[in-house]
Amino acid sequence: MFRSFSQIARSSSLLNARSLPQTRRFFSSRSYSVVDHTYDAVVVGAGGAGLRAAFGLAEAGFKTACITKLFPTRSHTVAAQGGINAALGNMGPDDWRWHAYDTVKGSDWLGDQDAIAYMCREAPQTVLELDAIGVPFSRTDKGKIYQRAFGGQTLEYGKGGQAYRCACAADRTGHALLHTLYGRALMHDTTFFVEYFATDLIMQDGVCVGVMAICLEDGSLHRFRSKNTVLATGGYGRAYFSATSAHTCTGDGNAMAARAGLPLEDLEFVQFHPTGIYGAGCLITEGARGEGGILRNSQGERFMERYAPSAKDLASRDVVARAMTIEIREGRGVGPKKDHIHLHLDHLPPAVLHERLPGISETAAIFAGVDVTKQPIPILPTVHYNMGGIPTNYNGQVLNVGADGKDTIVPGLYAAGEAACASVHGANRLGANSLLDIVVFGRACALHIADTNKPGDLQPPLKQGAGEESIQWIDKIRFSTGSIKTASLRREMQEVMQSHAAVFREEKSLKEGCDKIDAVFRRYKDVSITDKSLIWNSDLIETLELQNLLINASMTMHAAENRKESRGAHAREDYPDRDDVNWMKHTLTWVDQDTAKVKISYRAVKTDPHTVPGMAEAGVKNIPPAKRVY
């Protein structure tokens, strides 16, 4: 008999997990059944970061649950194309310290140098581990992992030319990585709760002791008690109208942390990928330019030579996206409306395109109707990545700010991947550092939990009514009787973000954006849903996701208006220069769920890499701020 993916995923260990917990009756006028579970560790999200954390924990002997609203191999990591950076040196000399320099420079000096040094040092070993567990990397003629050129990657601290540092599996690296990690997690007996939507953290006296979730299949509510919780829920690209993100990228983990009273960091920094397909928004990997692709305007000019004389088309993404936008503004765009740019691959040998960019060739044919061997691809900058997120240290531990303004660790709570802000990307992420981020810090979370805990450690009982607020909120949305449809309000939010927090920003537009996004947030109280059931209620889940998006969108707009400088992906036309004296600091934001009022504070950028053990011995030094040119 045919069984669906979700049925397969719920077999064996998952069914046993559901039969063991206790079921309780819960809350007020309408009674809900709540299933209680207890685990050593709970991971929320089954993308690359979540799966790497989950299998690392399970491998170390911890009873581990992974909660995911999608079947794991449908998580957005599957869409990552270009590759993963690591100084393996397979194509020529390389050094992880050079990689760290490029990452600090790419971050426009807003990245925390301790976390950056840690990530780049761990990169080669992490990639070799992935190779060992079965990720099918492309190979050189000598059998080594093939590495391509990628934007912002150089040799000898920016003085030695282009680095070939991006390990890849053709142009489907995320797909290969995700499937391999999922298999590994299953091998180590991770318990998956597939198509379960996590709604809120359970906090007791400042300690995270678990999460609440709803099963999409039958509407049952679940309370997970755990000594350690890892948030790996991805970004919130769908706060914008045009994005390369899947429709499921709704910033759920960020919003869970925000509702728990924790700050989010640097949300004003939103990366626009230079090469999204015009009209569709689908991603064309930076690897296309790494293999020799060229951007040209309506005059046929390779215009990046004017903006980045050395790196040209492989300058960092924020530089390329701004250059493209300027070309379009000044009338040199292509097409009938002169509103996009051409990416040429037609000069490359068809054999190279077939071997190294097969997915791009197919995507361009489907969504742009072009044969890349003969025609250019129409492209336009598109929202792609969120540099900000839940603040963490290099071990993945979530941070708060104490009364004295110093960092404090939130016990029991970790974050990794795009949901987190370590901050290794600062104001701008370099291409191919995202897959590296998710596996390095997913791994770091598992290692730190294993170092500081033991499988089966006793856990305090949950307090009476733990998680009840989350259930009340679900009940309120489920039986809401407002006048606004979820899709209508979501579109309004997306259009506000697209218009007022775009590639270029300025005071008047940002202030209007703040007023508009606040009004949209307040109108959420008047939302309504048609389906009042609990079984596969997509109306309910999309409305819960909308609140998560609004939390992220509101903080993003207010943080952008507040930062009076240009740095990385945050380009202010009224403040065109970087201001290290006043603004070399991380933005922290909180939002009031009732009034939509955003509170802003700051934390210092970590400039000393020596807080990570071994960095002084490795000769790592602080990289002082400098003018950022490519």
C-alpha positions as CSV (number, residue, x, y, z in Angstrom):
1,M,0.0,0.0,0.0
2,F,1.3,3.5,-0.9
3,R,2.4,5.6,2.1
4,S,3.0,9.4,2.0
5,F,6.3,11.0,3.0
6,S,4.8,12.1,6.3
7,Q,3.5,8.6,7.0
8,I,6.9,7.1,6.4
9,A,8.6,9.7,8.6
10,R,6.1,9.0,11.4
11,S,6.8,5.3,11.4
12,S,9.0,3.4,13.9
13,S,10.6,5.6,16.5
14,L,8.2,8.5,16.0
15,L,5.1,6.3,16.7
16,N,6.8,5.0,19.8
17,A,7.6,8.5,20.9
18,R,4.0,9.4,20.5
19,S,2.7,6.4,22.5
20,L,4.9,7.1,25.5
21,P,4.1,10.7,26.5
22,Q,1.3,11.7,28.8
23,T,-1.8,13.4,27.4
24,R,-3.4,16.2,29.5
25,R,-6.5,18.3,29.2
26,F,-5.7,21.9,29.0
27,F,-7.2,25.4,29.4
28,S,-10.4,27.5,29.8
29,S,-13.6,27.4,27.9
30,R,-12.5,25.2,25.1
31,S,-10.6,22.1,26.2
32,Y,-7.5,21.0,24.3
33,S,-5.6,17.8,24.6
34,V,-1.9,18.4,25.1
35,V,0.7,15.6,24.6
36,D,3.7,15.9,26.9
37,H,7.2,14.7,25.7
38,T,10.6,14.7,27.4
39,Y,13.9,14.8,25.6
40,D,17.5,15.5,26.4
41,A,17.5,17.9,23.5
42,V,15.0,19.3,21.0
43,V,16.0,20.8,17.7
44,V,13.4,23.1,15.9
45,G,14.0,23.0,12.2
46,A,15.4,20.3,9.8
47,G,17.5,22.3,7.4
48,G,21.3,22.0,7.3
49,A,21.8,23.6,10.7
50,G,19.0,21.6,12.4
51,L,20.1,18.3,11.0
52,R,23.7,18.8,11.8
53,A,22.8,19.7,15.4
54,A,20.4,16.8,15.6
55,F,22.7,14.1,14.3
56,G,25.6,15.4,16.4
57,L,23.4,15.2,19.6
58,A,22.0,11.8,18.7
59,E,25.5,10.5,17.9
60,A,26.7,11.6,21.3
61,G,23.9,9.5,23.0
62,F,21.4,12.3,23.7
63,K,17.7,11.5,23.3
64,T,17.0,14.0,20.5
65,A,13.8,15.2,18.9
66,C,13.7,17.2,15.7
67,I,10.5,19.3,15.1
68,T,10.0,20.4,11.6
69,K,7.0,21.9,9.7
70,L,8.3,20.4,6.5
71,F,9.6,17.0,5.5
72,P,13.3,17.5,6.2
73,T,14.5,17.3,2.6
74,R,12.1,20.0,1.6
75,S,13.8,22.5,4.0
76,H,15.2,25.6,2.3
77,T,18.8,24.4,2.5
78,V,17.8,22.2,-0.5
79,A,17.8,25.4,-2.7
80,A,21.4,26.4,-1.9
81,Q,23.3,26.1,-5.2
82,G,26.8,27.4,-5.3
83,G,28.8,25.6,-2.6
84,I,30.5,25.8,0.8
85,N,33.7,27.8,1.5
86,A,36.7,26.1,3.2
87,A,40.4,26.7,2.8
88,L,41.2,23.1,1.6
89,G,43.8,24.3,-0.9
90,N,42.7,21.8,-3.5
91,M,43.1,24.2,-6.4
92,G,46.2,26.0,-5.1
93,P,47.6,27.5,-1.9
94,D,45.0,28.6,0.7
95,D,44.8,29.4,4.4
96,W,41.9,29.7,6.7
97,R,43.3,33.0,8.1
98,W,42.9,34.4,4.6
99,H,39.3,33.2,4.6
100,A,38.7,34.9,7.9
101,Y,40.1,38.2,6.6
102,D,37.8,38.0,3.6
103,T,34.8,37.3,5.9
104,V,35.6,40.2,8.2
105,K,36.0,42.5,5.2
106,G,32.8,41.1,3.6
107,S,30.9,41.8,6.8
108,D,32.0,45.5,6.5
109,W,33.6,45.1,9.9
110,L,30.4,44.4,11.7
111,G,31.1,40.7,12.1
112,D,32.3,39.3,15.4
113,Q,35.9,38.4,14.8
114,D,36.0,35.6,17.4
115,A,33.1,33.8,15.7
116,I,34.5,34.4,12.2
117,A,37.9,33.0,13.2
118,Y,36.2,30.0,14.7
119,M,34.1,29.3,11.6
120,C,36.9,29.7,9.2
121,R,39.3,27.5,11.3
122,E,36.7,24.8,11.6
123,A,35.7,25.0,7.9
124,P,38.2,22.5,6.4
125,Q,37.6,19.8,9.0
126,T,33.8,20.3,8.7
127,V,33.8,19.9,4.9
128,L,36.0,16.8,5.2
129,E,33.6,15.4,7.7
130,L,30.8,16.0,5.2
131,D,32.8,14.3,2.5
132,A,33.4,11.3,4.8
133,I,29.7,10.9,5.6
134,G,28.8,10.9,1.9
135,V,28.2,14.4,0.5
136,P,28.8,13.8,-3.3
137,F,31.2,16.7,-3.9
138,S,32.3,17.4,-7.5
139,R,35.9,16.2,-8.1
140,T,39.1,17.4,-9.8
141,D,40.9,15.1,-12.2
142,K,43.0,14.0,-9.3
143,G,40.0,13.0,-7.2
144,K,40.1,16.0,-4.8
145,I,37.0,18.0,-3.9
146,Y,36.5,20.6,-6.7
147,Q,36.6,24.2,-5.6
148,R,35.3,27.2,-7.7
149,A,35.8,30.9,-7.4
150,F,33.2,32.9,-5.5
151,G,32.6,36.5,-4.7
152,G,34.8,38.3,-2.2
153,Q,37.2,35.4,-1.8
154,T,40.9,36.3,-2.1
155,L,44.4,35.0,-1.3
156,E,47.0,36.5,1.1
157,Y,44.7,38.9,2.9
158,G,43.3,40.4,-0.2
159,K,46.7,40.9,-2.0
160,G,47.0,37.6,-3.9
161,G,44.2,37.6,-6.4
162,Q,41.1,35.4,-6.6
163,A,40.8,32.4,-4.3
164,Y,39.2,29.1,-5.4
165,R,37.7,28.2,-2.0
166,C,34.1,27.1,-2.7
167,A,33.6,23.3,-2.5
168,C,30.6,22.3,-4.5
169,A,28.4,19.5,-5.8
170,A,27.8,20.9,-9.3
171,D,25.2,23.6,-8.7
172,R,23.1,21.6,-6.3
173,T,25.3,21.6,-3.2
174,G,22.5,22.3,-0.7
175,H,20.4,19.4,-2.1
176,A,23.4,17.0,-1.7
177,L,24.2,18.3,1.7
178,L,20.6,18.1,3.1
179,H,19.9,14.6,1.9
180,T,23.2,13.3,3.3
181,L,22.6,15.0,6.7
182,Y,19.0,13.6,6.9
183,G,20.2,10.1,6.3
184,R,22.9,10.6,8.9
185,A,20.3,11.8,11.5
186,L,18.1,8.8,10.8
187,M,21.1,6.5,11.2
188,H,21.7,7.8,14.7
189,D,18.0,7.3,15.6
190,T,17.0,11.0,15.9
191,T,13.2,11.1,16.5
192,F,11.5,13.3,13.9
193,F,8.2,15.1,14.4
194,V,7.5,15.8,10.8
195,E,4.9,18.5,9.9
196,Y,4.8,19.8,13.4
197,F,4.7,23.6,13.7
198,A,6.6,25.0,16.7
199,T,4.7,27.9,18.2
200,D,6.6,29.2,21.3
201,L,9.4,28.6,23.7
202,I,8.7,27.5,27.2
203,M,10.7,29.7,29.6
204,Q,10.9,29.2,33.4
205,D,12.8,31.8,35.5
206,G,14.9,32.9,32.4
207,V,15.7,29.3,31.4
208,C,14.5,27.7,28.3
209,V,12.9,24.3,29.2
210,G,11.2,23.4,26.0
211,V,8.8,24.3,23.2
212,M,5.2,24.1,22.2
213,A,4.1,22.7,18.9
214,I,1.0,21.8,16.9
215,C,0.7,18.7,14.7
216,L,-0.5,19.8,11.2
217,E,-2.0,16.4,10.4
218,D,-4.5,16.1,13.3
219,G,-4.2,19.5,15.1
220,S,-3.0,17.9,18.3
221,L,-1.0,20.1,20.6
222,H,2.4,19.0,22.0
223,R,4.5,20.2,24.8
224,F,8.2,19.3,24.6
225,R,10.3,19.4,27.7
226,S,14.0,19.5,27.1
227,K,17.2,20.5,28.9
228,N,18.5,22.0,25.7
229,T,16.7,23.5,22.8
230,V,18.2,24.5,19.4
231,L,16.5,26.9,17.1
232,A,17.4,26.3,13.5
233,T,14.3,27.7,11.7
234,G,15.9,29.7,8.9
235,G,15.3,33.2,7.7
236,Y,12.3,35.4,7.0
237,G,12.7,36.3,3.3
238,R,9.0,36.1,2.8
239,A,8.5,39.4,4.6
240,Y,9.3,40.8,1.1
241,F,7.3,40.6,-2.0
242,S,10.2,39.3,-4.2
243,A,12.5,36.8,-2.6
244,T,14.5,33.7,-3.5
245,S,13.2,32.2,-0.2
246,A,10.6,29.4,-0.1
247,H,7.2,30.4,1.1
248,T,7.9,28.6,4.4
249,C,10.8,31.0,5.3
250,T,8.7,33.0,7.8
251,G,11.2,33.7,10.6
252,D,9.5,31.3,13.1
253,G,12.4,30.9,15.5
254,N,13.2,34.6,15.5
255,A,9.6,35.3,16.5
256,M,9.6,32.6,19.2
257,A,12.6,34.2,20.7
258,A,11.0,37.7,20.5
259,R,7.8,36.6,22.1
260,A,9.9,35.1,24.9
261,G,11.2,38.7,25.6
262,L,14.6,38.1,24.0
263,P,16.3,40.6,21.6
264,L,17.0,40.1,17.9
265,E,20.2,41.5,16.4
266,D,21.0,43.4,13.2
267,L,17.8,42.8,11.3
268,E,18.3,45.9,9.2
269,F,20.9,44.0,7.2
270,V,19.0,42.1,4.4
271,Q,21.0,40.8,1.5
272,F,19.7,41.3,-2.0
273,H,21.2,38.6,-4.2
274,P,22.3,40.2,-7.5
275,T,21.0,37.4,-9.7
276,G,17.4,36.5,-9.2
277,I,15.5,35.7,-12.5
278,Y,13.6,38.7,-13.6
279,G,9.9,38.4,-12.9
280,A,10.2,35.1,-11.1
281,G,12.8,35.7,-8.4
282,C,14.3,32.3,-8.7
283,L,18.0,32.1,-7.7
284,I,20.8,32.0,-10.2
285,T,23.8,31.0,-8.1
286,E,26.9,33.2,-7.8
287,G,28.7,30.1,-9.0
288,A,27.5,31.0,-12.5
289,R,29.8,34.0,-12.3
290,G,32.4,31.9,-10.5
291,E,32.5,29.7,-13.6
292,G,33.0,32.8,-15.8
293,G,29.5,34.4,-16.2
294,I,29.5,38.1,-17.0
295,L,27.0,40.8,-16.2
296,R,26.3,43.3,-19.1
297,N,24.0,46.3,-19.5
298,S,22.0,47.5,-22.5
299,Q,25.1,48.8,-24.1
300,G,26.8,45.4,-23.9
301,E,29.3,46.8,-21.4
302,R,30.8,44.7,-18.6
303,F,29.9,47.4,-16.2
304,M,31.3,45.8,-13.0
305,E,34.8,46.8,-14.3
306,R,33.8,50.3,-13.3
307,Y,32.5,49.5,-9.8
308,A,35.0,46.8,-8.8
309,P,38.1,47.0,-11.0
310,S,39.9,44.0,-9.4
311,A,37.1,41.5,-8.5
312,K,34.7,42.7,-11.3
313,D,31.6,40.3,-11.4
314,L,32.9,38.5,-8.3
315,A,32.8,41.5,-5.9
316,S,30.7,40.9,-2.8
317,R,27.0,40.7,-3.3
318,D,26.0,44.0,-1.8
319,V,28.4,45.8,-4.2
320,V,27.1,44.0,-7.2
321,A,23.5,44.5,-6.3
322,R,24.0,48.2,-5.9
323,A,25.9,48.5,-9.1
324,M,23.1,46.8,-11.0
325,T,20.5,49.0,-9.4
326,I,22.5,52.1,-10.4
327,E,22.8,50.9,-14.0
328,I,19.1,50.5,-14.1
329,R,18.4,53.9,-12.5
330,E,20.7,55.6,-15.0
331,G,18.9,54.1,-18.0
332,R,21.3,51.3,-18.9
333,G,19.0,48.5,-18.0
334,V,17.9,45.9,-20.6
335,G,14.4,44.9,-21.9
336,P,11.5,47.0,-23.1
337,K,11.3,48.8,-19.7
338,K,15.0,48.9,-19.2
339,D,14.4,47.4,-15.7
340,H,16.8,44.5,-15.5
341,I,20.3,43.3,-16.4
342,H,21.7,40.4,-18.5
343,L,23.9,37.6,-17.2
344,H,25.8,36.0,-20.0
345,L,26.9,32.4,-19.9
346,D,26.6,31.8,-23.6
347,H,30.4,32.3,-24.1
348,L,31.2,29.3,-21.9
349,P,31.7,25.8,-23.4
350,P,28.4,23.8,-23.3
351,A,30.3,21.0,-21.6
352,V,31.2,23.2,-18.7
353,L,27.6,24.3,-18.3
354,H,26.4,20.7,-18.5
355,E,28.9,19.5,-15.9
356,R,29.1,22.4,-13.4
357,L,25.8,24.4,-13.9
358,P,23.2,21.8,-14.9
359,G,20.5,23.1,-12.5
360,I,21.0,26.7,-13.6
361,S,20.6,25.8,-17.2
362,E,17.4,24.0,-16.4
363,T,16.1,26.8,-14.1
364,A,16.8,29.5,-16.8
365,A,15.0,27.4,-19.4
366,I,11.9,26.9,-17.2
367,F,11.5,30.3,-15.6
368,A,13.1,32.7,-18.1
369,G,12.6,30.7,-21.3
370,V,16.2,31.0,-22.4
371,D,18.8,28.6,-23.6
372,V,21.9,29.6,-21.6
373,T,24.3,28.3,-24.4
374,K,22.8,30.9,-26.8
375,Q,21.0,33.6,-24.8
376,P,21.6,35.7,-21.7
377,I,19.6,35.3,-18.5
378,P,17.4,38.3,-17.5
379,I,18.2,39.0,-13.8
380,L,17.4,41.5,-11.1
381,P,18.6,41.8,-7.4
382,T,16.2,39.8,-5.2
383,V,15.9,39.4,-1.4
384,H,18.0,36.4,-0.5
385,Y,19.4,36.3,3.1
386,N,19.0,37.8,6.5
387,M,22.3,38.6,8.2
388,G,20.5,39.4,11.5
389,G,18.7,37.0,13.8
390,I,18.9,35.6,17.3
391,P,22.2,36.7,18.9
392,T,24.6,33.9,19.9
393,N,28.2,33.3,20.7
394,Y,30.5,31.1,18.7
395,N,29.2,28.0,20.7
396,G,25.7,28.7,19.5
397,Q,24.4,29.8,23.0
398,V,21.7,32.4,22.7
399,L,22.6,35.8,24.3
400,N,20.6,38.4,26.1
401,V,21.7,41.7,27.5
402,G,22.0,42.2,31.3
403,A,21.1,45.3,33.3
404,D,24.8,46.3,33.1
405,G,24.6,46.1,29.3
406,K,26.9,43.1,29.1
407,D,26.1,39.8,27.4
408,T,24.3,37.1,29.4
409,I,23.8,33.6,28.2
410,V,20.2,32.3,28.1
411,P,20.5,28.8,29.8
412,G,19.1,25.9,27.8
413,L,18.7,27.8,24.5
414,Y,20.9,27.6,21.3
415,A,20.5,28.9,17.8
416,A,22.2,28.1,14.5
417,G,22.0,28.9,10.8
418,E,20.1,31.8,9.3
419,A,17.9,32.1,12.4
420,A,21.0,32.9,14.4
421,C,23.3,35.9,14.4
422,A,26.7,34.7,15.6
423,S,27.7,37.3,14.0
424,V,29.8,35.9,11.3
425,H,28.2,37.8,8.4
426,G,27.9,41.2,10.0
427,A,26.5,43.7,7.5
428,N,26.9,41.5,4.4
429,R,27.3,37.7,3.9
430,L,29.9,36.4,1.4
431,G,28.5,33.8,-1.0
432,A,29.1,30.1,0.1
433,N,29.6,31.2,3.7
434,S,25.9,30.3,4.5
435,L,26.2,26.5,4.0
436,L,29.4,26.8,6.0
437,D,27.6,28.7,8.8
438,I,24.9,26.2,9.1
439,V,27.1,23.1,9.4
440,V,29.8,24.7,11.6
441,F,27.4,26.2,14.1
442,G,24.9,23.3,14.0
443,R,28.0,21.2,14.9
444,A,29.1,23.7,17.5
445,C,25.7,23.5,19.3
446,A,25.9,19.7,19.5
447,L,29.5,19.8,20.7
448,H,28.9,22.4,23.4
449,I,25.7,20.6,24.6
450,A,27.7,17.3,24.8
451,D,30.6,19.0,26.7
452,T,28.3,20.5,29.3
453,N,25.6,17.9,29.7
454,K,25.1,14.2,30.0
455,P,22.5,12.0,28.3
456,G,19.6,11.4,30.7
457,D,20.3,14.4,33.0
458,L,17.4,15.1,35.4
459,Q,15.2,18.0,34.4
460,P,13.0,20.1,36.6
461,P,9.2,19.6,36.3
462,L,7.3,22.1,34.2
463,K,5.4,24.7,36.2
464,Q,1.6,24.5,36.3
465,G,0.2,25.9,33.1
466,A,3.5,26.0,31.2
467,G,2.7,26.7,27.5
468,E,-0.9,27.8,28.2
469,E,-0.3,31.2,26.7
470,S,0.6,29.6,23.4
471,I,-2.5,27.5,23.4
472,Q,-4.7,30.5,24.2
473,W,-3.1,32.4,21.2
474,I,-3.8,29.5,18.8
475,D,-7.4,29.4,20.1
476,K,-7.8,33.1,19.6
477,I,-6.6,33.0,16.0
478,R,-8.6,29.9,15.3
479,F,-11.9,31.5,16.3
480,S,-11.0,35.0,15.1
481,T,-13.9,37.0,13.5
482,G,-12.1,40.0,12.1
483,S,-12.6,41.5,8.7
484,I,-9.1,41.1,7.2
485,K,-7.9,38.1,5.3
486,T,-4.5,36.7,6.0
487,A,-3.3,36.8,2.4
488,S,-4.4,40.4,2.0
489,L,-2.5,41.6,5.1
490,R,0.5,39.5,4.1
491,R,0.6,41.1,0.7
492,E,0.4,44.6,2.2
493,M,3.3,43.8,4.5
494,Q,5.4,42.5,1.6
495,E,4.7,45.5,-0.5
496,V,5.7,47.9,2.3
497,M,9.0,46.1,2.9
498,Q,9.8,45.9,-0.9
499,S,9.1,49.6,-1.3
500,H,10.7,51.1,1.8
501,A,13.5,48.7,2.9
502,A,15.1,47.9,-0.5
503,V,18.6,48.0,-1.9
504,F,18.9,51.8,-1.4
505,R,17.3,53.5,1.5
506,E,16.7,57.1,2.7
507,E,15.1,58.9,5.7
508,K,11.8,59.9,4.2
509,S,11.0,56.5,2.7
510,L,12.1,54.7,5.9
511,K,10.0,56.8,8.2
512,E,7.0,56.2,5.9
513,G,7.9,52.5,6.0
514,C,7.9,52.5,9.8
515,D,4.5,54.1,10.0
516,K,3.1,51.7,7.4
517,I,4.5,48.5,8.9
518,D,3.3,49.6,12.4
519,A,-0.2,50.1,10.9
520,V,-0.1,46.7,9.3
521,F,1.1,45.1,12.5
522,R,-1.7,46.7,14.5
523,R,-4.3,45.5,12.0
524,Y,-3.2,41.9,12.6
525,K,-5.7,42.0,15.5
526,D,-8.5,42.3,13.0
527,V,-7.4,39.2,11.0
528,S,-9.9,36.4,10.4
529,I,-9.7,32.8,9.2
530,T,-12.4,30.7,7.6
531,D,-11.4,27.2,8.6
532,K,-12.1,26.6,12.3
533,S,-11.0,23.0,12.3
534,L,-7.7,21.6,13.6
535,I,-7.0,19.0,10.8
536,W,-4.6,20.3,8.2
537,N,-5.7,23.9,8.8
538,S,-3.4,25.8,6.5
539,D,-5.4,28.9,7.1
540,L,-4.5,28.8,10.8
541,I,-0.8,28.0,10.2
542,E,-0.4,30.8,7.6
543,T,-2.0,33.2,10.0
544,L,0.4,32.2,12.7
545,E,3.3,32.5,10.3
546,L,2.1,36.0,9.3
547,Q,2.5,37.1,12.9
548,N,6.1,35.7,12.9
549,L,6.8,37.7,9.6
550,L,5.3,40.9,11.1
551,I,7.6,40.7,14.1
552,N,10.6,40.4,11.9
553,A,9.5,43.0,9.4
554,S,8.7,45.6,12.0
555,M,12.1,45.2,13.7
556,T,13.8,45.3,10.3
557,M,12.2,48.6,9.2
558,H,12.8,50.4,12.5
559,A,16.4,49.2,12.8
560,A,17.0,50.4,9.2
561,E,15.5,53.8,9.9
562,N,17.6,54.1,13.1
563,R,21.0,53.3,11.6
564,K,22.4,56.5,10.2
565,E,25.2,55.2,8.0
566,S,25.8,53.0,5.0
567,R,27.4,49.6,5.9
568,G,27.3,46.4,3.9
569,A,23.8,45.6,2.7
570,H,22.4,48.7,4.4
571,A,22.9,51.5,1.9
572,R,21.6,54.9,3.0
573,E,21.6,57.5,0.2
574,D,21.4,60.3,2.8
575,Y,24.3,58.8,4.8
576,P,26.5,57.3,2.1
577,D,29.6,56.6,4.2
578,R,30.4,54.1,6.9
579,D,30.6,55.6,10.4
580,D,32.8,53.5,12.6
581,V,32.9,56.0,15.4
582,N,29.2,56.0,16.0
583,W,27.8,52.9,14.3
584,M,30.3,50.0,14.6
585,K,27.9,48.3,17.0
586,H,25.2,45.6,16.8
587,T,21.5,46.7,16.8
588,L,19.3,44.9,19.3
589,T,15.5,45.1,18.9
590,W,12.4,44.1,20.8
591,V,8.8,44.6,19.7
592,D,5.6,45.0,21.8
593,Q,3.1,42.5,20.5
594,D,0.1,44.7,21.3
595,T,1.3,48.2,20.4
596,A,3.8,47.3,17.6
597,K,6.3,49.6,19.3
598,V,9.9,48.7,18.7
599,K,12.6,49.2,21.3
600,I,16.2,49.6,20.2
601,S,19.5,49.1,22.0
602,Y,23.0,48.0,21.1
603,R,25.8,45.6,21.9
604,A,29.5,45.9,21.0
605,V,31.1,44.2,18.0
606,K,33.7,41.6,19.2
607,T,37.0,42.6,17.7
608,D,39.2,40.2,19.7
609,P,39.5,36.7,18.1
610,H,41.6,35.5,21.0
611,T,38.5,34.7,23.1
612,V,38.4,31.5,21.1
613,P,41.0,29.0,22.5
614,G,43.9,28.4,20.2
615,M,43.6,31.6,18.2
616,A,46.6,33.4,19.7
617,E,48.8,30.3,19.1
618,A,47.5,30.1,15.5
619,G,48.8,33.7,14.9
620,V,45.3,35.2,14.4
621,K,45.2,38.9,14.9
622,N,42.6,41.6,15.0
623,I,41.7,42.9,11.5
624,P,41.4,46.7,11.9
625,P,38.7,48.5,9.9
626,A,39.8,49.7,6.4
627,K,38.1,51.0,3.3
628,R,36.2,48.2,1.6
629,V,37.1,48.0,-2.1
630,Y,37.2,45.1,-4.5
